[in-house]
Amino acid sequence: MDKLNVKGNWNEVKGKMKQEHAHLTDDDLEYEDGKDDEFFGRLQQKLGKTKDEIVHWIRSLG
């Protein structure tokens, strides 16, 4: 999987993610370089989606 290229507008993307899924917290959406698996794991648990579905959703927001 390619790395997500949303660094420049991450705050905007996070805001859109929270609008669609109000139960997501800032901790859920904390993204650190090199910790992709942890990030996607948190979102998979909260949203009940696959990693690929989450990546597609995030890219559609950016």
Summary of the structure (lengths in Angstrom):
residues: 62
radius of gyration: 10.5
end to end distance: 16.9
largest distance: 27.0
contacts: 130
relative contact order: 0.21
helix: 55%
strand: 0%
